[in-house]
C-alpha cells in the first residue's frame, strides 16, 4: 500500500501520451516535465518485474494488486469523478493482457497517471512495490536512473547484426526500438538510403569522404559501411535524444573510427569494447562494458561528494530535514545527496514545520522526495548514494547550499 501525498504546484497539467516505440527511455528532460506536472489527482505506481520465462505472467497479477491499492487511496479523493476516470484507465491496463506495457519487461515498471493521460516506463533497475496518490507524482524511485551514477547505453554493431542495450551498475537489458535497423542490409534497403554514395568520382568534402579514402582497400564496401553508420546515426540520435549518459561502441576494432565519424551522439565514449559479439548474451557483455564506463560514473559522484565535503568549511551544508526543506523550497539547494533506500515520512504545516511519523500513514509525505522535488524544480542536482559512499553524517540527506546555512534555512 502506498501513501497519499499532499504537496502541489500550479504548473502545466497536460501529460503527453505514449506513442511510437514500445520503449520510451527515461531522460532528465522527462523527469523535469514530470516535476512540473500537476493535477488534482496523480497516481504513481512502481513495481519490480520479471523479464523472462513463466514468471512474466506474475507481472500483470502484481500490477492488478497495485491497482487495488490505488483504488483504496482514490476513494479518499475529494474529486470522485476524476478519481473514477483515473481508476478506469489503470484498471484497463491491468485487465488487458495484450497491452503494450507487458511487452519486453525490464527489471522495474513505473506507471504515472492522471485523469487526462498515462505514461509508463520500463526501468533498468528494480524498484520497490508502492502506490502514491496526490497532487503531483512521486518521483524519487526514478532519480537513480537519470543521475550520473547509474546508466549507460551500448550499441553492438556488425554487418550482420545491430543490438542496442541499456545498462546500470547491476543490470543490462536489450532495447528494441522500431527505428533501429537490424543489420546492414536492413539499413541500406530503406528508400532514403538506397542510392549508392559515389565517393570515388564525386568529391563531397565531408567526413564520410575522408573516411572512405582513409580506408580505401575495400572500395564500395567502405561506402556501404559509411551509409550504414549514417543510418544508425539517425536512429540512435532520435532514440537517445535528450540523454547525457555514455554510449559505448561494441564491435571490431577497424569499425570504431568510422563509427565515431558518422555517429554524432555527443556522449559517445572514447573507448570501445572490441570484438565480434553477435552471439554473446547481454549478461556476458555487461562486465566488459561496465569496465569502460565505471571511471565516468566515479568521476561524477566523487565530484559531488568532494563539493559537499569542501562546503562544510564554508558553512554551506545542511543535513537536518526541516531546515533543508526550507532551503530547497527557496531554491537554495545546489546539490542534494540522499541515502539509497532511505525515506523520512511525515507532514509539513503551512509554516514549513515538520512532523515526523515513526510509521507511514495515509496522509504521510516522503519528506526526502519533497526535498528532491524542490531541488529539481530550482535547477539543482540530486544524487542517491549507497551507504558506503555517503558522507559520514548521521542523516539520510545532505545538501550543498547556494547560501550560508543561516540565510538559506531561517524561518
C-alpha positions, 0 to 999 in steps of 0.5 A: 500500500502506498501513501497519499501525498499532499504537496502541489504546484500550479504548473502545466497539467497536460501529460503527453501520451505514449506513442511510437516505440514500445520503449520510451527511455527515461531522460532528465528532460522527462523527469523535469516535465514530470516535476512540473506536472500537476493535477488534482489527482496523480497516481504513481505506481512502481513495481519490480518485474520479471523479464523472462520465462513463466514468471512474466505472467506474475507481472500483470497479477502484481500490477492488478494488486497495485491497482487495488491499492490505488483504488483504496487511496482514490476513494479518499479523493475529494474529486470522485469523478476524476478519481473514477476516470483515473481508476478506469484507465489503470484498471484497463491496463491491468485487465488487458493482457495484450497491452503494450506495457507487458511487452519486453519487461525490464527489471522495474515498471513505473506507471504515472497517471492522471485523469487526462493521460498515462505514461509508463516506463520500463526501468533498468533497475528494480524498484520497490512495490508502492502506490502514491496518490496526490497532487503531483507524482512521486518521483524519487524511485526514478532519480537513480536512473537519470543521475550520473551514477547509474546508466549507460547505453551500448550499441553492438554493431556488425554487418550482420547484426545491430543490438542496442542495450541499456545498462546500470551498475547491476543490470543490462537489458536489450532495447528494441526500438522500431527505428533501429535497423537490424543489420546492414542490409536492413539499413541500406534497403530503406528508400532514403538510403538506397542510392549508392554514395559515389565517393570515388568520382564525386568529391563531397568534402565531408567526413564520410569522404575522408573516411572512405579514402582513409580506408580505401582497400575495400572500395564500395564496401567502405561506402556501404559501411559509411551509409550504414553508420549514417543510418544508425546515426539517425536512429540512435540520435532520435532514440537517445535524444535528450540523454547525457549518459555514455554510449559505448561502441561494441564491435571490431576494432577497424569499425570504431573510427568510422563509427565515431565519424558518422555517429554524432551522439555527443556522449559517445565514449572514447573507448570501445569494447572490441570484438565480434559479439553477435552471439554473446548474451547481454549478461556476458557483455555487461562486465566488459562494458561496465569496465569502460564506463565505471571511471565516468560514473566515479568521476561524477559522484566523487565530484559531488561528494568532494563539493559537499565535503569542501562546503562544510568549511564554508558553512554551506551544508545542511543535513537536518530535514526541516531546515533543508526543506526550507532551503530547497523550497527557496531554491537554495539547494545546489546539490542534494545527496540522499541515502539509497533506500532511505525515506523520512515520512511525515507532514509539513504545516503551512509554516514549513514545520515538520512532523515526523511519523515513526510509521507511514500513514495515509496522509504521510509525505516522503519528506526526502522526495519533497526535498528532491522535488524542490531541488529539481524544480530550482535547477539543482542536482540530486544524487542517491548514494549507497551507504558506503559512499555517503558522507559520514553524517548521521542523516539520510540527506545532505545538501550543498547550499547556494547560501550560508546555512543561516540565510538559506534555512531561517524561518 
